[in-house]
Amino acid sequence: DTTGAGDSFNAGFLAGVLEGADTAAALRRAVASGSVAVTGWGGTGALATREQAVRDAAVLKAESLTVPAT
């Protein structure tokens, strides 16, 4: 169930930023938080704890992409 995945993504990103993470680290935490949310039913069926989001984010890879000029 994808209900709440976007909210959890946003919360993970904001939590990372507020804790001083750089953009890539905050995005990894956002992805980890949103990913946990889709494992339960409804908007609050599964919400990542801080510890879970940080742990899951640590195993995600991120790379920079260059957007070609148009």
Buried (B, 14 or more C-beta within 10 A) or exposed (E): EEBBBEBBBEBBBBBBBEEEBEEBBBBBBBBBBBBBBBEBEEBEEBBBEEEBBBEBBEEBEEEEEEEEEE
